[in-house]
Amino acid sequence: EFEPLSEKNPTDLKEPLKLTAFMKKNGWIRITVLDILGRIVRRLEPSPGLTKLEVRDIAPGANGRRIREDELPKWDGKNGRGDTVADGVYVIVFEREYEDGEKEKPYLWKQAVLK
């Protein structure tokens, strides 16, 4: 349901890591990067000040839709302070919540970073 569009794992993150996701109905998606110990490295913002992407164009009764890479925030290998992260393994957490209150189990993607 979720996949990075990067061809490389591990990646050097010279180019931001592009992501894609699937939403089955209208709602929100939040993406957080954690270090291997579970500490928040960065919350990816779809635009400044927004902590989650709102999806509102899925028609009732539709089978959902893939959220395109240009709609989702990309991870540039920086933490919340703007510093480049150290080499290591990071976990990208995708959380989905729908407008009817349903929440799906978070999806976890492991990403190795080597520069």
MARTI-108310 format. One line per 8 residues: number of its first residue (from 1); for each residue x negated, y, z of N, C-alpha, C, O. Coordinates in pm, whole numbers, plus 50000, padded with zeros to 5 digits. Layout:
<volos>
NUM> X:Y:Z:X:Y:Z:X:Y:Z:X:Y:Z ~ ... .
</volos>
This chain:
<volos>
1> 49919:49880:50000:50000:50000:50000:49915:50126:50000:49960:50231:49954 ~ 49795:50116:50051:49704:50230:50052:49574:50185:49991:49533:50070:50007 ~ 49510:50274:49924:49381:50237:49870:49299:50362:49843:49351:50463:49797 ~ 49169:50354:49872:49083:50463:49830:49058:50448:49681:49054:50336:49630 ~ 49042:50557:49612:49020:50550:49469:48871:50553:49436:48832:50554:49319 ~ 48788:50555:49540:48644:50553:49520:48602:50415:49470:48657:50314:49513 ~ 48508:50413:49380:48459:50287:49327:48358:50222:49420:48330:50103:49408 ~ 48304:50299:49514:48193:50250:49594:48233:50231:49740:48302:50315:49798 .
9> 48191:50123:49796:48199:50104:49940:48076:50023:49977:48072:49905:49944 ~ 47978:50077:50042:47979:50210:50106:47968:50324:50005:47935:50303:49888 ~ 47996:50443:50052:47988:50561:49969:47892:50661:50032:47871:50660:50153 ~ 47834:50746:49950:47749:50852:50001:47828:50981:50021:47776:51080:50073 ~ 47953:50981:49980:48045:51095:49991:47989:51222:49928:48018:51333:49974 ~ 47910:51205:49822:47869:51324:49747:47991:51385:49678:47997:51505:49655 ~ 48086:51300:49647:48217:51344:49597:48318:51306:49704:48306:51199:49763 ~ 48418:51389:49730:48518:51354:49833:48586:51221:49803:48610:51185:49688 .
17> 48616:51148:49909:48684:51019:49897:48830:51046:49862:48902:51109:49940 ~ 48873:50999:49746:49011:51019:49701:49096:50903:49750:49053:50788:49748 ~ 49216:50933:49794:49305:50833:49851:49438:50834:49778:49475:50934:49715 ~ 49510:50724:49786:49646:50718:49735:49730:50638:49834:49675:50562:49914 ~ 49859:50655:49831:49947:50588:49927:50082:50562:49863:50112:50612:49755 ~ 50164:50483:49931:50299:50453:49885:50398:50491:49994:50379:50456:50111 ~ 50502:50562:49956:50610:50596:50049:50737:50534:49994:50768:50548:49876 ~ 50812:50464:50080:50934:50399:50032:51055:50491:50035:51156:50463:49970 .
25> 51047:50601:50110:51155:50699:50114:51099:50831:50166:50982:50839:50203 ~ 51181:50935:50168:51136:51067:50211:51089:51065:50355:51145:50997:50440 ~ 50984:51142:50380:50930:51151:50515:50795:51221:50516:50773:51314:50439 ~ 50705:51175:50604:50576:51239:50624:50467:51134:50628:50489:51020:50670 ~ 50349:51174:50586:50231:51089:50598:50121:51173:50663:50099:51288:50627 ~ 50053:51112:50759:49943:51178:50829:49819:51089:50813:49828:50967:50825 ~ 49705:51152:50784:49581:51077:50764:49476:51128:50863:49448:51248:50869 ~ 49420:51036:50940:49320:51069:51041:49197:50984:51020:49208:50864:50991 .
33> 49080:51043:51033:48954:50970:51025:48902:50950:51167:48889:51046:51244 ~ 48871:50825:51201:48817:50790:51333:48677:50734:51317:48641:50681:51212 ~ 48597:50746:51423:48470:50675:51420:48496:50532:51465:48609:50497:51501 ~ 48394:50450:51465:48411:50308:51495:48456:50284:51639:48507:50176:51671 ~ 48437:50384:51726:48481:50373:51866:48624:50423:51885:48676:50421:51997 ~ 48687:50468:51778:48825:50515:51786:48841:50662:51818:48952:50709:51843 ~ 48731:50736:51819:48739:50880:51847:48776:50954:51719:48729:50919:51610 ~ 48860:51056:51733:48902:51134:51616:48783:51212:51562:48721:51290:51634 .
41> 48754:51191:51434:48649:51265:51365:48713:51386:51297:48662:51497:51304 ~ 48827:51361:51231:48897:51469:51162:49037:51426:51124:49060:51311:51087 ~ 49130:51519:51134:49264:51500:51079:49265:51569:50943:49237:51689:50933 ~ 49296:51492:50839:49295:51551:50705:49423:51630:50684:49533:51577:50702 ~ 49409:51756:50647:49524:51845:50632:49557:51863:50484:49468:51893:50404 ~ 49686:51845:50447:49724:51867:50307:49707:52013:50266:49682:52042:50149 ~ 49720:52104:50360:49691:52245:50339:49660:52304:50476:49700:52247:50577 ~ 49591:52417:50482:49550:52472:50612:49667:52487:50709:49770:52545:50677 .
49> 49648:52432:50828:49748:52443:50933:49852:52332:50934:49926:52320:51032 ~ 49861:52252:50829:49957:52141:50825:49886:52012:50860:49782:51980:50803 ~ 49943:51936:50953:49879:51811:50996:49932:51689:50925:49878:51579:50941 ~ 50039:51705:50845:50093:51591:50772:50155:51639:50641:50198:51754:50629 ~ 50157:51549:50543:50214:51579:50412:50361:51542:50412:50398:51431:50450 ~ 50444:51635:50371:50587:51609:50362:50620:51561:50221:50580:51622:50122 ~ 50694:51450:50212:50738:51394:50084:50890:51405:50079:50959:51346:50162 ~ 50942:51480:49983:51086:51508:49979:51151:51477:49846:51268:51510:49827 .
57> 51081:51413:49753:51139:51398:49619:51175:51254:49583:51187:51221:49464 ~ 51194:51168:49682:51233:51029:49655:51385:51020:49661:51446:51046:49766 ~ 51446:50985:49550:51592:50979:49543:51646:50864:49627:51583:50758:49635 ~ 51763:50882:49691:51824:50772:49767:51845:50651:49677:51890:50664:49563 ~ 51811:50533:49728:51826:50410:49652:51708:50377:49563:51701:50268:49506 ~ 51614:50470:49551:51494:50444:49469:51401:50349:49545:51415:50331:49666 ~ 51309:50289:49475:51215:50194:49536:51091:50263:49590:50988:50199:49609 ~ 51099:50393:49615:50984:50466:49665:50895:50513:49552:50930:50502:49434 .
65> 50779:50567:49589:50684:50611:49488:50544:50618:49544:50523:50634:49665 ~ 50449:50606:49454:50308:50621:49490:50277:50769:49503:50314:50848:49416 ~ 50210:50805:49610:50167:50942:49630:50033:50956:49558:49938:50886:49589 ~ 50028:51046:49463:49909:51060:49379:49790:51117:49457:49808:51184:49558 ~ 49670:51089:49407:49549:51135:49472:49542:51287:49481:49484:51340:49576 ~ 49601:51358:49385:49596:51504:49390:49695:51562:49491:49691:51682:49519 ~ 49784:51480:49545:49879:51525:49647:49824:51506:49788:49859:51581:49880 ~ 49738:51405:49806:49686:51373:49938:49555:51447:49964:49479:51473:49871 .
73> 49530:51480:50090:49400:51541:50121:49288:51440:50097:49308:51319:50113 ~ 49172:51490:50060:49055:51406:50037:48959:51424:50155:48957:51529:50219 ~ 48881:51321:50181:48782:51332:50288:48646:51361:50227:48598:51285:50143 ~ 48586:51470:50269:48458:51512:50215:48340:51469:50301:48227:51514:50280 ~ 48365:51383:50398:48256:51333:50482:48219:51427:50595:48111:51416:50653 ~ 48309:51519:50626:48281:51615:50735:48376:51591:50850:48486:51538:50834 ~ 48330:51631:50968:48415:51619:51086:48500:51745:51100:48496:51833:51013 ~ 48575:51755:51207:48664:51867:51229:48594:52000:51247:48656:52106:51232 .
81> 48463:51998:51279:48385:52121:51294:48318:52163:51164:48257:52269:51156 ~ 48331:52077:51060:48271:52108:50932:48131:52051:50914:48064:52079:50814 ~ 48085:51971:51012:47953:51909:51002:47962:51777:50927:48062:51706:50939 ~ 47859:51745:50849:47854:51617:50778:47839:51505:50880:47759:51515:50973 ~ 47917:51399:50863:47912:51287:50958:47785:51205:50938:47723:51209:50832 ~ 47748:51132:51042:47631:51044:51036:47666:50919:50956:47784:50887:50937 ~ 47563:50849:50909:47586:50719:50846:47659:50629:50944:47637:50637:51065 ~ 47746:50544:50893:47817:50452:50981:47948:50408:50918:47975:50433:50801 .
89> 48028:50343:50999:48160:50295:50956:48266:50385:51017:48263:50415:51136 ~ 48359:50426:50935:48469:50512:50978:48600:50443:50942:48607:50363:50848 ~ 48702:50474:51017:48834:50415:50995:48928:50527:50954:48943:50627:51025 ~ 48992:50509:50840:49090:50607:50792:49227:50549:50825:49263:50441:50778 ~ 49303:50622:50906:49433:50576:50954:49543:50651:50879:49548:50774:50880 ~ 49631:50574:50816:49747:50630:50746:49870:50602:50832:49900:50486:50862 ~ 49942:50707:50871:50066:50690:50949:50181:50745:50866:50174:50855:50811 ~ 50290:50665:50859:50408:50708:50785:50528:50713:50878:50551:50622:50958 .
97> 50603:50820:50865:50727:50837:50941:50831:50888:50842:50803:50976:50761 ~ 50951:50830:50850:51056:50866:50756:51160:50955:50824:51174:50955:50946 ~ 51233:51031:50741:51328:51128:50798:51441:51062:50875:51509:51130:50953 ~ 51463:50933:50856:51566:50864:50935:51511:50815:51070:51582:50748:51145 ~ 51385:50850:51101:51326:50814:51229:51240:50688:51226:51166:50661:51321 ~ 51247:50610:51118:51166:50489:51108:51019:50525:51097:50981:50618:51026 ~ 50936:50449:51170:50791:50464:51160:50733:50330:51120:50768:50226:51176 ~ 50643:50333:51024:50577:50209:50983:50449:50191:51062:50390:50287:51111 .
105> 50408:50066:51074:50283:50034:51141:50169:50107:51069:50164:50104:50946 ~ 50078:50172:51143:49968:50241:51076:49884:50145:50992:49864:50029:51028 ~ 49836:50196:50881:49747:50119:50795:49605:50170:50819:49582:50291:50823 ~ 49511:50079:50835:49373:50115:50864:49284:50076:50746:49289:49963:50697 ~ 49202:50170:50701:49106:50145:50595:48966:50171:50651:48940:50280:50702 ~ 48877:50072:50642:48739:50090:50687:48655:50143:50573:48660:50091:50461 ~ 48579:50246:50602:48494:50306:50501:48352:50324:50556:48333:50391:50657 ~ 48254:50263:50489:48114:50281:50527:48059:50405:50458:48088:50430:50341 .
113> 47979:50481:50531:47915:50601:50476:47764:50584:50490:47713:50564:50600 ~ 47694:50591:50379:47546:50585:50375:47499:50695:50284:47543:50706:50170 ~ 47410:50777:50335:47358:50888:50252:47217:50861:50207:47158:50943:50137 .
</volos>
